[in-house]
Amino acid sequence: MRILTLGIALVALAITTNANAGTCNGEFGWLGKGNVYGMGEGSFVFTGEFSGAFFNTDTSDPTHKAATQCPGLWHVRADGSGNSNGNCIMRDAEGDKIFFEWSGTGTFPVTGGPFTFLGGTGKFNGVTGSGTFRGATVASDDGGNGMGYATWTNCTYSLPN
């Protein structure tokens, strides 16, 4: 009887833990709109917003197809190396939000690094978690606005019980 009770408790814990956790691996397609400031031969700073939709590989996760806005900065040096950083606001179909911060390094047009969840609203209230991203600019218009994507990996989140 004791083993049966322990087994039931472990299954209940697994179900509870699973219900309060998610994965956020997938693709974030974005439009980078803002200002580009020339910093000398081949060097520039972009300040603005990367916005678009996130497509989670787990299509049942509430973050799948979430609208995502990421105000940020990307400094690219003359040799192409650069640093990027900012914050994001992800909003699901019900209007609940996740807030996170990110930072990256790389050689233009690619940047990547870690991101960490800071909190949320509604079902995401108290969210914790993190992941990594690799972003790439695919095209730019004459005004310096860019279009691209970011692949999110190693991304998991937890919600308080």
Secondary structure, 3 states (H helix, E strand, C coil): CHHHHHHHHHHHHHHHHHHCEEECCEEEEEEEEEEEEECCCCCEEEEEEEEEEEEECCCCCCCCCEEEEEEEEEEECCCCEEEEEEEEEEECCCCCEEEEEEEEEEECCEEEEEEEEEEECHHHCCCEEEEEEEEEEEEECCCCCEEEEEEEEEEEEECCC
